[in-house]
């Protein structure tokens, strides 16, 4: 993953997907712009990125 890449973001609460754009990358986290709202996602040991906003959980799966 790199800046400006499009990623598929899955909402586990509503079981829906949306496209987001990576706007920031740190060692174990990424910042994704999702419908105009920036969200931080933390990487788990399995390579899945997890973020929370407004009481909902969002997931980004990576191909490791």
Secondary structure, DSSP 8 states (H G I E B T S, - for coil): --TT-EEEEEETTTTEEEEEEEEEE-SSEEEEEETTEEEEEEE-TTS-EEEEETTEEEEE----
